[in-house]
Amino acid sequence: MLELSGVEVTYPGRDGPALRIPRLEVRRGEIVLVTGRTGSGKSTLLNLLNGIIPRVIEAEIKGEIRIEGKGIRPGDDPPIVIGTLFQDPDAQLINEYVEDEIGFGLENLGYPPEEVGIRVKEIAEVLKISHLLHRETRKLSLGEKQVVVLASILAMKPELLVLDEPTSNLDPWETKLILRYIRELGITTIVAEHKPVFRSIATRVINLVDGTPMEQEVRIEYPPRPASRVEDRIKLSAEILVRDGERVILNTKLKLGPGTTTLLGRNGSGKTTLLRGIAGLLPRNFNLEGRVQVNGVDVLRLPPSKRGRIIGYLPQDIQLIFSRSTVAKELESCLHGGDPEPLLRRFGLERFKDEDPFMLSTGQARRLAIACLMGRGVEIILLDEPTTGQDVESRIQIGEELRALERTILLTTHDPRFAEAFADEVLLLENGEVRKVGLGEIHDINSGASG
């Protein structure tokens, strides 16, 4: 179905190709898992197949690409319907309401309104999102947005699926559902993912190293769980009630000491809302009641400039925080003119120091954002999904860096294995309330994603 021969992709200003594929053949019905370190060329391969390169992203392309036996020149329309899911679902959302979003592609393909309505309801039922159909897309969690975008793609019944980390923002339960559905579809699928659970449905695994497929894949496992460092000393105490109109989103209490605390929970459970509430950064349509005390001071009563020196918040949409022309200058700004080299080395960003932060891969950009946050020296660090887009080795590096800090850290993650390996304490958010989770329940959550 798909053949690549002697393919090279080189971005402007780069010394060598970001992708080198001597030969690759994908047969109809295969599910090909593409693995590799962050920045190894996975997204470049997928964007080449779906035409984003060179139509949207400029690059020089060499070699031959054939789809269904037909040679495709760069920029040509493919002879089949290709459905693509990007890492960032916000980049694909267009419509105000979920129902319209799922049906938008079908309408553009000329399907009659009756069939559009039928397909929208069918795919919503399969992916368990019927309750979201009349919700505004802007009010969805990032994970819910990702499922909605996937639903809009699957509704068009593509012949080839190109998925760039389709479950990076999904909880273990949603991941299990998506895995089962992809396996049952029988559609030719090429998927880049860091979650090892995808091996259970893959017919083949391609490991990219510096843009080149390698025969041998090195499997990296999380280290054993260390001893907990939770202290009796309370650094942060919060009582938070959040409403969206009449709907209560959160009504919970939280106490954190020094060390790393991870927060698990279903998509849409309110994890991001909790972090933004603690940071005092909720949307204006949300009503926040309560207090957030750090060392006995209610930081919500402080002006943003002073609050920002105490609490540092890293959002899921990390590009919102970048404002400089290069990676090195971004770090210099966070360090107030200090030397960025130590942080560049610690986070494996030395060779990207002269790159535009907006040209980094998702995983590289997230490492830069975390490095900036560490450079600011705040007392409380709030990280919203810092493991998204990271390979296991990068996740281990981030976990070890966080544990080495003498800070109070609260982070959300959909990776229970990361929580087990690096958290001093694990919390679960459900039904608007936070509770502590033991090691056995972490295992249950993780096995639920693998089962």
FIRO-771761 format. One line per field, with one value per residue: residue number from 1; x, y, z of N, C-alpha, C in turn. Coordinates in steps of 0.02 Angstrom, whole numbers. Example, Ala and Ser with C-alpha at 12.3 -4.5 7.8 and 13.67 -1.06 7.14 Angstrom:
% residues 2
seq <- c(1,2)
nx <- c(660,642)
ny <- c(-284,-112)
nz <- c(390,354)
cax <- c(615,684)
cay <- c(-225,-53)
caz <- c(390,357)
cx <- c(660,645)
cy <- c(-165,2)
cz <- c(390,394)
//
This chain:
% residues 451
seq <- c(1,2,3,4,5,6,7,8,9,10,11,12,13,14,15,16,17,18,19,20,21,22,23,24,25,26,27,28,29,30,31,32,33,34,35,36,37,38,39,40,41,42,43,44,45,46,47,48,49,50,51,52,53,54,55,56,57,58,59,60,61,62,63,64,65,66,67,68,69,70,71,72,73,74,75,76,77,78,79,80,81,82,83,84,85,86,87,88,89,90,91,92,93,94,95,96,97,98,99,100,101,102,103,104,105,106,107,108,109,110,111,112,113,114,115,116,117,118,119,120,121,122,123,124,125,126,127,128,129,130,131,132,133,134,135,136,137,138,139,140,141,142,143,144,145,146,147,148,149,150,151,152,153,154,155,156,157,158,159,160,161,162,163,164,165,166,167,168,169,170,171,172,173,174,175,176,177,178,179,180,181,182,183,184,185,186,187,188,189,190,191,192,193,194,195,196,197,198,199,200,201,202,203,204,205,206,207,208,209,210,211,212,213,214,215,216,217,218,219,220,221,222,223,224,225,226,227,228,229,230,231,232,233,234,235,236,237,238,239,240,241,242,243,244,245,246,247,248,249,250,251,252,253,254,255,256,257,258,259,260,261,262,263,264,265,266,267,268,269,270,271,272,273,274,275,276,277,278,279,280,281,282,283,284,285,286,287,288,289,290,291,292,293,294,295,296,297,298,299,300,301,302,303,304,305,306,307,308,309,310,311,312,313,314,315,316,317,318,319,320,321,322,323,324,325,326,327,328,329,330,331,332,333,334,335,336,337,338,339,340,341,342,343,344,345,346,347,348,349,350,351,352,353,354,355,356,357,358,359,360,361,362,363,364,365,366,367,368,369,370,371,372,373,374,375,376,377,378,379,380,381,382,383,384,385,386,387,388,389,390,391,392,393,394,395,396,397,398,399,400,401,402,403,404,405,406,407,408,409,410,411,412,413,414,415,416,417,418,419,420,421,422,423,424,425,426,427,428,429,430,431,432,433,434,435,436,437,438,439,440,441,442,443,444,445,446,447,448,449,450,451)
nx <- c(41,98,250,417,568,738,721,745,733,759,772,763,915,971,1108,1110,1002,843,774,801,761,801,729,558,413,240,108,-65,-182,-93,-30,81,201,293,439,559,684,640,629,686,639,512,389,422,424,288,226,276,212,78,75,93,223,287,193,148,251,409,531,667,647,699,705,587,410,275,103,-20,38,58,163,206,229,311,192,85,-88,-141,-189,-282,-392,-321,-309,-263,-195,-135,-6,-49,-208,-280,-235,-311,-444,-593,-729,-864,-944,-945,-1019,-1032,-898,-857,-931,-885,-782,-848,-951,-876,-833,-945,-1054,-1227,-1336,-1413,-1339,-1222,-1262,-1295,-1172,-1096,-1159,-1140,-997,-973,-1036,-961,-834,-866,-909,-1030,-1093,-1027,-1067,-1144,-1067,-959,-813,-703,-712,-675,-569,-393,-370,-501,-522,-432,-488,-605,-557,-498,-614,-677,-593,-599,-733,-737,-694,-556,-429,-299,-223,-136,-55,-1,61,-70,-131,-70,-121,-215,-301,-264,-378,-452,-353,-345,-470,-459,-353,-411,-511,-439,-373,-480,-532,-459,-396,-259,-126,-13,78,150,212,248,202,217,113,57,122,50,-46,21,78,204,360,449,600,666,821,906,838,844,788,815,875,892,815,825,765,705,681,583,660,677,554,589,627,499,493,409,367,314,303,207,198,116,-54,-220,-388,-513,-646,-726,-830,-921,-1030,-1177,-1127,-1028,-858,-742,-718,-627,-492,-318,-154,17,184,365,444,395,235,117,-26,-160,-298,-458,-486,-548,-579,-539,-407,-316,-388,-377,-238,-225,-310,-242,-133,-195,-246,-365,-491,-596,-732,-748,-786,-699,-680,-611,-447,-268,-130,40,173,97,47,-84,-81,-165,-214,-114,-35,-18,118,196,146,190,324,327,248,264,197,174,93,-12,-10,130,196,145,222,341,450,565,694,783,830,932,926,799,816,912,834,746,836,870,974,1078,1199,1156,1207,1231,1096,1058,1140,1098,969,983,988,1088,1128,1025,1026,1033,918,750,629,499,516,554,531,382,417,548,522,447,541,625,538,520,651,664,572,631,745,697,681,570,463,354,310,209,159,85,51,192,257,207,231,360,494,534,663,684,580,623,737,679,603,705,773,675,659,781,771,749,609,430,327,194,122,30,-8,-29,34,48,158,265,224,232,369,433,361,338,220,57,-89,-265,-387,-556,-730,-727,-650,-497,-397,-283,-179,-133,8,-38,-157,-108,-44,-158,-220,-124,-119,-246,-236,-154,-221)
ny <- c(-61,62,135,182,242,271,394,559,691,860,999,1179,1266,1167,1054,920,783,766,653,491,367,221,111,71,-22,-33,-137,-162,-148,-163,-118,-8,30,169,205,289,405,566,689,611,599,551,626,697,595,557,678,692,587,625,741,865,906,947,1049,1133,1138,1186,1099,1007,872,712,563,424,409,302,269,151,99,208,338,475,646,775,872,833,780,640,474,414,425,502,502,609,632,755,796,900,934,1054,1118,1067,1085,1165,1201,1268,1184,1013,914,975,982,849,813,896,865,767,842,925,833,812,735,694,783,695,574,621,655,526,458,536,514,376,359,433,358,240,284,326,459,522,602,720,785,902,996,1140,1154,1226,1216,1091,965,938,804,761,839,779,653,692,752,638,563,641,618,477,465,495,383,345,277,263,285,408,434,539,517,479,455,533,630,562,473,316,233,284,268,128,102,169,96,-31,0,46,-71,-154,-89,-117,-36,23,80,199,239,347,330,339,258,99,7,7,-86,-201,-203,-180,-231,-222,-149,0,72,229,308,451,490,380,217,79,-87,-144,-118,-24,-58,34,39,97,153,64,95,230,267,350,528,607,733,788,921,1054,1133,1190,1230,1206,1253,1228,1279,1266,1332,1318,1416,1348,1224,1121,1100,1072,1031,1030,986,1011,965,992,939,962,890,775,764,670,685,593,548,538,591,755,763,869,901,993,1109,1112,1135,1259,1332,1334,1408,1527,1558,1536,1526,1668,1640,1546,1522,1548,1497,1501,1465,1477,1435,1470,1434,1490,1607,1679,1658,1688,1811,1894,2008,1963,1974,1957,1835,1753,1739,1649,1536,1429,1390,1269,1256,1141,1178,1218,1309,1432,1497,1535,1662,1708,1713,1608,1448,1457,1595,1597,1524,1605,1716,1663,1639,1764,1827,1743,1607,1493,1369,1258,1212,1182,1073,982,951,899,986,1050,1046,1111,1243,1358,1355,1402,1407,1372,1283,1164,989,919,853,903,1040,1038,995,1106,1202,1154,1164,1303,1338,1280,1358,1479,1470,1459,1425,1335,1216,1186,1069,1031,888,852,743,717,680,637,522,366,373,511,544,480,556,682,649,616,738,818,756,787,918,1039,1068,1100,1004,981,879,833,681,555,438,305,227,316,392,295,271,392,476,549,550,499,557,546,615,622,639,772,782,761,622,515,390,222,107,-14,23,105,9,-59,38,52,-78,-82,0,-77,-191)
nz <- c(0,38,-4,24,-39,-32,33,92,207,231,333,312,340,417,445,402,345,426,420,359,252,190,135,147,170,185,216,167,297,400,564,606,720,765,844,954,1015,1085,961,862,734,711,700,586,488,489,452,325,258,265,194,253,258,105,108,214,309,271,178,104,-5,-48,-149,-172,-160,-148,-160,-155,-268,-349,-397,-294,-299,-204,-120,-199,-213,-120,-179,-99,48,183,354,485,645,748,872,952,992,987,875,775,799,749,752,855,933,991,918,792,758,743,633,534,438,361,305,222,131,61,105,133,249,331,334,388,519,567,563,650,774,785,793,906,1004,1000,1043,1167,1195,1186,1279,1265,1151,1140,1201,1217,1121,1168,1303,1339,1414,1379,1347,1317,1204,1118,1094,1031,912,855,836,738,632,613,580,446,385,341,229,265,418,504,645,768,915,976,1100,1194,1278,1348,1478,1565,1551,1441,1346,1334,1276,1151,1094,1077,985,872,838,803,691,573,483,386,479,539,674,791,949,1126,1224,1291,1286,1161,1087,1098,998,882,722,678,726,707,739,758,745,759,644,560,517,626,653,780,935,1081,1237,1370,1542,1683,1836,1997,2126,2231,2407,2498,2521,2593,2706,2870,2875,2815,2664,2567,2576,2531,2499,2391,2289,2141,2016,1864,1807,1864,1882,1981,1980,2053,2223,2347,2462,2497,2543,2539,2559,2556,2410,2277,2211,2125,2020,1973,1863,1776,1604,1594,1727,1805,1832,1771,1798,1938,1957,1892,1970,2095,2054,2029,1903,1831,1700,1659,1661,1758,1929,2073,2238,2403,2473,2452,2531,2555,2652,2753,2698,2605,2443,2339,2362,2332,2214,2038,1996,2112,2157,2055,2084,2183,2151,2016,1859,1737,1589,1489,1355,1304,1222,1244,1336,1279,1217,1158,1029,1015,1087,1184,1218,1272,1390,1451,1480,1575,1675,1711,1640,1669,1647,1523,1491,1587,1611,1481,1455,1555,1514,1389,1278,1210,1072,1014,1047,970,900,849,976,938,837,888,930,1008,1127,1150,1164,1280,1373,1371,1424,1555,1601,1599,1698,1811,1816,1862,1999,2087,2233,2236,2119,1983,1869,1720,1646,1614,1558,1435,1263,1283,1271,1358,1414,1422,1508,1624,1648,1674,1788,1880,1887,1945,2069,2124,2157,2287,2316,2321,2229,2117,2001,1855,1771,1645,1653,1746,1780,1785,1893,1994,1995,2028,2115,2276,2338,2288,2213,2178,2075,2078,2046,2083,2197,2291,2333,2426,2350,2356,2331,2278,2212,2113,2035,1992,1911,1811,1757,1708,1597,1521,1498)
cax <- c(0,141,321,466,633,790,690,779,699,806,741,806,962,1000,1168,1096,932,809,745,831,727,826,672,504,352,186,55,-133,-207,-41,-24,153,219,356,467,622,692,611,669,720,613,446,340,443,400,215,207,292,161,12,80,108,287,312,139,144,318,457,587,690,630,730,683,523,354,221,43,-60,75,63,215,180,278,298,138,29,-143,-135,-245,-327,-407,-275,-330,-205,-204,-74,5,-87,-276,-305,-216,-359,-513,-616,-798,-879,-973,-917,-1057,-1013,-828,-852,-962,-858,-748,-898,-985,-830,-829,-1008,-1104,-1291,-1344,-1438,-1284,-1175,-1290,-1291,-1101,-1073,-1185,-1109,-928,-975,-1054,-904,-780,-893,-909,-1096,-1109,-991,-1088,-1172,-1021,-915,-747,-654,-719,-654,-500,-350,-383,-566,-512,-396,-535,-652,-522,-492,-680,-690,-553,-626,-799,-729,-673,-496,-397,-235,-221,-70,-70,58,47,-143,-156,-23,-159,-271,-291,-257,-442,-466,-302,-366,-527,-433,-315,-457,-547,-392,-360,-540,-548,-428,-368,-187,-112,56,69,208,191,296,172,233,53,40,151,1,-86,63,102,275,389,505,634,706,879,932,803,855,762,866,851,894,783,846,709,725,630,586,698,635,525,632,594,462,524,356,379,256,300,161,222,58,-120,-270,-459,-534,-712,-729,-893,-932,-1101,-1205,-1092,-970,-804,-698,-733,-577,-439,-255,-96,78,249,420,446,355,169,85,-99,-191,-370,-486,-492,-605,-594,-525,-337,-290,-424,-349,-173,-235,-341,-188,-90,-234,-248,-425,-528,-641,-800,-748,-791,-655,-686,-564,-382,-208,-78,109,206,49,25,-133,-51,-217,-226,-56,-37,13,191,224,126,232,390,318,220,277,148,188,30,-6,9,193,220,119,271,402,448,630,707,821,825,979,900,741,843,943,780,721,890,883,1039,1128,1227,1108,1241,1217,1029,1058,1170,1056,908,999,967,1146,1131,968,1028,1023,854,690,590,438,534,571,478,342,456,604,495,426,602,646,492,535,715,651,538,681,791,666,692,509,456,304,311,149,173,27,71,261,284,176,277,427,511,545,727,674,539,667,780,638,587,765,786,625,674,841,756,722,549,366,307,132,117,-19,19,-69,80,53,225,305,203,258,442,463,321,339,150,14,-159,-313,-443,-618,-791,-712,-612,-432,-382,-219,-181,-79,46,-80,-205,-69,-37,-223,-230,-77,-141,-307,-215,-119,-265)
cay <- c(0,120,119,236,217,322,457,602,755,907,1063,1236,1286,1109,1027,856,763,748,586,451,302,185,76,54,-44,-45,-174,-145,-178,-164,-66,1,74,204,225,325,460,630,722,563,602,519,673,713,541,560,738,679,543,658,800,927,921,1016,1098,1180,1143,1186,1051,976,801,671,494,405,389,272,249,108,89,270,383,539,699,819,920,803,750,567,440,385,470,493,537,626,661,787,792,954,933,1122,1137,1038,1102,1222,1219,1287,1129,948,881,1006,966,780,808,947,833,734,894,948,780,812,687,726,796,637,527,654,646,456,441,572,479,310,362,458,302,193,313,344,532,548,654,782,809,970,1038,1184,1124,1264,1199,1022,954,922,735,757,868,731,602,724,758,570,545,676,585,410,470,500,316,350,214,262,326,432,457,564,511,489,449,567,668,521,433,244,203,306,237,59,104,187,39,-84,22,46,-141,-182,-55,-149,15,30,132,214,276,362,331,319,211,30,-32,4,-147,-255,-204,-168,-289,-211,-91,33,115,281,335,508,494,321,155,33,-155,-158,-68,-28,-48,67,31,143,126,42,149,250,279,413,582,650,758,814,994,1074,1191,1219,1208,1237,1235,1255,1265,1296,1322,1345,1428,1310,1160,1118,1062,1050,1050,986,1012,984,985,966,954,959,828,770,733,663,686,553,558,530,652,796,759,933,905,1057,1161,1115,1168,1330,1364,1346,1462,1588,1570,1507,1569,1715,1614,1502,1555,1516,1514,1464,1496,1439,1463,1446,1458,1530,1667,1665,1686,1711,1882,1932,2025,1911,1979,1927,1764,1717,1725,1595,1478,1424,1345,1250,1230,1089,1212,1248,1363,1495,1530,1553,1730,1727,1688,1546,1409,1486,1659,1582,1505,1664,1758,1631,1644,1836,1843,1694,1561,1439,1307,1201,1185,1153,1007,939,931,874,1035,1088,1053,1151,1307,1413,1342,1436,1362,1349,1232,1104,939,929,831,949,1102,1028,995,1176,1237,1132,1194,1374,1342,1266,1414,1536,1463,1467,1378,1286,1203,1151,1045,999,837,862,684,712,688,618,451,343,398,581,545,463,615,733,626,621,809,843,729,818,986,1050,1108,1066,994,946,871,786,635,496,381,279,201,373,408,244,273,455,517,537,540,497,576,532,662,595,670,838,779,729,574,481,326,177,74,-65,55,126,-51,-74,87,36,-140,-66,26,-129,-248)
caz <- c(0,45,-14,25,-63,-36,53,139,220,262,348,296,392,451,411,371,344,488,409,306,246,131,106,194,138,232,182,186,358,452,615,614,776,755,909,950,1062,1068,910,819,666,706,673,517,446,482,414,255,230,258,150,289,226,110,97,269,337,215,182,42,-4,-99,-149,-204,-117,-188,-124,-199,-330,-386,-373,-269,-294,-147,-129,-236,-175,-120,-212,-48,104,239,415,526,712,772,944,984,964,975,807,727,816,710,767,924,970,976,865,728,744,718,567,488,382,319,266,169,81,23,130,150,321,368,346,435,586,586,575,710,833,788,817,975,1047,1002,1082,1233,1204,1170,1327,1248,1085,1142,1239,1179,1116,1207,1374,1350,1435,1322,1330,1283,1137,1076,1073,983,848,828,813,675,580,601,549,374,362,300,210,300,479,525,713,804,987,982,1169,1238,1327,1372,1538,1548,1532,1373,1303,1322,1230,1085,1070,1055,925,816,820,771,628,516,438,387,529,558,736,833,1019,1176,1272,1271,1278,1090,1058,1100,937,823,682,666,760,674,786,725,781,719,580,519,548,650,667,851,977,1151,1282,1433,1593,1740,1892,2054,2165,2288,2470,2498,2560,2618,2774,2905,2865,2761,2626,2533,2599,2487,2499,2326,2261,2074,1981,1797,1813,1920,1886,2025,1949,2107,2292,2378,2504,2475,2582,2508,2589,2508,2371,2215,2215,2060,2021,1921,1857,1710,1564,1612,1799,1836,1853,1748,1835,2005,1953,1875,2029,2142,2027,2019,1831,1802,1653,1693,1669,1816,1993,2121,2308,2445,2488,2438,2575,2551,2713,2792,2662,2553,2382,2293,2377,2308,2143,1997,1992,2173,2159,2007,2113,2232,2117,1944,1827,1667,1559,1438,1293,1327,1179,1270,1380,1243,1190,1131,961,1017,1149,1232,1241,1315,1455,1480,1506,1636,1724,1720,1613,1690,1597,1509,1472,1631,1599,1414,1461,1598,1479,1322,1228,1185,999,991,1081,922,864,871,1019,905,788,924,936,1069,1185,1161,1189,1350,1414,1376,1469,1623,1618,1614,1763,1862,1819,1896,2071,2127,2288,2218,2047,1958,1802,1690,1598,1589,1523,1368,1208,1302,1273,1426,1440,1440,1568,1681,1660,1706,1855,1922,1898,1992,2136,2150,2178,2354,2303,2325,2159,2102,1929,1829,1721,1627,1654,1815,1792,1806,1962,2039,1998,2050,2161,2348,2356,2229,2225,2124,2074,2049,2072,2109,2260,2289,2387,2418,2317,2376,2278,2246,2166,2054,1994,1961,1858,1758,1725,1671,1532,1482,1486)
cx <- c(43,214,362,533,682,765,734,740,747,771,789,852,993,1058,1153,1023,905,780,780,798,753,770,622,442,300,129,-14,-153,-155,-52,49,166,288,380,531,624,654,657,704,694,544,394,358,418,325,194,227,237,94,15,92,176,280,257,138,213,368,513,604,678,665,701,614,472,299,164,-2,-28,85,117,186,237,261,244,79,-26,-135,-196,-294,-340,-360,-299,-272,-226,-137,-66,-38,-157,-304,-288,-266,-431,-534,-684,-809,-905,-947,-953,-1039,-942,-821,-880,-932,-824,-797,-935,-941,-821,-895,-1060,-1169,-1299,-1368,-1382,-1232,-1198,-1283,-1219,-1075,-1096,-1152,-1039,-926,-992,-995,-849,-803,-891,-977,-1116,-1075,-1020,-1112,-1129,-982,-845,-696,-657,-699,-584,-459,-361,-449,-561,-479,-443,-584,-619,-515,-560,-696,-653,-583,-694,-794,-705,-612,-468,-328,-240,-149,-79,-6,42,-27,-169,-112,-60,-216,-252,-287,-321,-459,-416,-322,-423,-503,-394,-360,-491,-501,-380,-420,-556,-520,-400,-292,-169,-37,52,136,184,248,268,185,171,33,71,102,-42,-44,82,177,298,449,536,679,761,910,903,809,827,819,835,843,860,805,785,734,667,638,626,651,611,571,592,559,496,473,370,314,248,256,187,164,-6,-173,-340,-489,-603,-716,-796,-888,-1007,-1128,-1168,-1031,-917,-759,-725,-688,-528,-374,-200,-34,138,303,422,400,291,140,10,-125,-266,-392,-482,-555,-621,-579,-453,-307,-323,-395,-282,-181,-268,-289,-145,-128,-242,-309,-456,-580,-711,-805,-750,-751,-668,-635,-500,-326,-152,-11,148,162,23,-25,-110,-104,-233,-168,-66,0,89,224,207,170,302,387,296,236,231,168,124,43,17,73,216,195,172,333,395,514,644,747,812,871,953,839,764,877,892,754,772,910,954,1094,1150,1180,1141,1227,1148,1024,1086,1125,996,920,980,1025,1144,1072,970,1016,958,799,649,528,452,554,514,440,382,513,579,473,486,629,603,506,601,707,620,587,729,763,672,630,505,409,304,250,161,113,50,142,289,255,229,348,436,529,610,721,630,579,711,741,622,645,782,738,639,735,829,730,661,487,338,242,127,62,15,-32,-26,87,122,273,289,233,333,468,424,334,269,108,-58,-201,-370,-502,-678,-776,-671,-547,-425,-315,-229,-121,-47,3,-129,-170,-60,-102,-237,-187,-98,-205,-291,-184,-165,-305)
cy <- c(64,99,183,207,275,391,494,667,800,974,1120,1253,1229,1080,962,838,747,677,553,382,267,147,59,36,-61,-78,-153,-183,-181,-107,-60,52,103,228,263,381,521,666,676,562,571,565,693,659,546,621,733,637,578,722,866,953,902,1069,1153,1192,1135,1137,1027,901,766,600,485,383,362,251,212,102,152,314,451,589,743,870,893,780,674,535,409,438,452,535,547,656,689,778,842,957,1003,1146,1113,1055,1167,1247,1232,1229,1061,914,908,988,897,774,853,915,800,785,919,896,771,762,724,733,735,587,556,643,575,438,474,535,411,313,388,403,254,219,340,420,562,605,720,816,882,1017,1083,1155,1161,1247,1127,1020,936,850,726,786,817,676,630,730,689,547,577,645,517,411,472,434,320,281,207,310,344,466,476,569,523,484,486,607,628,482,359,211,220,274,166,56,119,130,-14,-64,22,-25,-171,-151,-91,-101,15,91,138,261,285,369,310,268,139,-13,-39,-57,-204,-259,-197,-233,-283,-148,-65,81,165,305,389,506,433,259,108,-35,-167,-101,-79,-11,-20,62,83,112,103,103,166,258,347,464,629,668,782,889,1011,1138,1228,1188,1244,1209,1268,1231,1303,1279,1351,1355,1392,1244,1164,1072,1032,1073,1007,1024,976,1010,951,986,955,891,831,732,729,657,647,568,550,596,690,795,824,942,973,1114,1168,1152,1243,1368,1381,1405,1528,1607,1540,1554,1612,1688,1565,1545,1516,1543,1473,1502,1448,1470,1429,1477,1505,1592,1647,1698,1711,1785,1926,1953,1972,1913,1947,1853,1723,1704,1667,1530,1482,1372,1333,1221,1174,1119,1252,1306,1431,1533,1553,1623,1753,1690,1624,1512,1440,1552,1650,1565,1564,1710,1729,1638,1717,1854,1795,1649,1503,1371,1249,1170,1154,1082,959,912,911,921,1074,1099,1093,1222,1367,1406,1388,1388,1334,1296,1166,1053,951,910,878,1015,1096,1025,1066,1214,1218,1162,1268,1382,1329,1325,1474,1531,1473,1414,1320,1278,1161,1133,1007,953,848,803,676,724,667,542,431,371,471,588,529,523,669,713,633,694,837,819,762,889,988,1095,1066,1064,955,941,821,742,581,434,356,252,257,392,359,252,336,494,498,523,542,512,558,582,630,626,736,840,741,681,541,412,284,142,22,-35,83,68,-67,-27,70,-27,-130,-39,-27,-185,-241)
cz <- c(0,38,-13,5,-69,-15,104,146,258,271,331,355,430,410,374,375,414,482,350,305,184,96,162,154,192,193,209,250,414,502,631,669,763,823,899,1002,1039,1019,862,747,657,675,602,469,435,441,341,222,219,217,186,268,152,107,151,299,280,228,113,46,-63,-94,-179,-152,-163,-142,-172,-267,-371,-356,-353,-265,-234,-162,-168,-188,-177,-152,-164,6,162,298,461,592,734,847,981,955,950,905,756,742,781,736,841,965,945,918,796,708,714,647,514,427,334,276,209,115,43,45,147,226,361,384,393,506,611,605,639,773,841,819,888,1024,1055,1048,1149,1245,1185,1216,1312,1186,1086,1184,1192,1179,1159,1281,1389,1379,1373,1299,1293,1212,1091,1052,1022,914,815,801,746,617,562,568,473,343,316,283,243,359,495,592,750,878,1002,1054,1218,1293,1359,1434,1519,1525,1460,1324,1285,1271,1158,1054,1041,990,864,791,782,704,567,465,442,430,540,617,772,904,1065,1225,1249,1259,1204,1056,1056,1037,874,788,670,704,721,724,749,772,737,648,536,553,566,665,741,890,1049,1195,1349,1482,1648,1796,1948,2093,2224,2352,2468,2542,2590,2691,2805,2893,2805,2729,2593,2560,2558,2501,2437,2307,2195,2041,1911,1792,1874,1930,1930,1993,2003,2174,2336,2422,2486,2521,2551,2550,2537,2473,2312,2227,2145,2068,1961,1917,1785,1671,1584,1686,1835,1857,1833,1786,1905,2004,1938,1932,2082,2120,2019,1947,1797,1751,1689,1703,1727,1880,2044,2191,2348,2456,2468,2479,2562,2608,2753,2759,2607,2488,2333,2304,2354,2235,2102,1995,2053,2178,2113,2032,2162,2198,2042,1913,1755,1637,1510,1372,1308,1285,1200,1309,1343,1213,1160,1066,960,1085,1202,1260,1286,1385,1490,1512,1572,1693,1738,1699,1632,1633,1585,1499,1520,1620,1530,1416,1500,1561,1407,1267,1197,1110,970,1016,1034,882,892,914,985,852,822,920,1001,1131,1202,1191,1262,1396,1424,1427,1542,1646,1636,1684,1820,1871,1857,1972,2113,2182,2272,2142,2029,1885,1775,1633,1571,1551,1453,1314,1224,1296,1344,1455,1461,1502,1630,1699,1696,1778,1903,1937,1950,2063,2166,2175,2250,2347,2317,2254,2155,2027,1912,1777,1706,1625,1726,1831,1814,1878,2012,2048,2033,2102,2234,2374,2292,2250,2165,2131,2040,2085,2108,2172,2251,2347,2373,2388,2340,2317,2241,2196,2105,2007,1957,1903,1798,1721,1686,1603,1489,1463,1425)
//
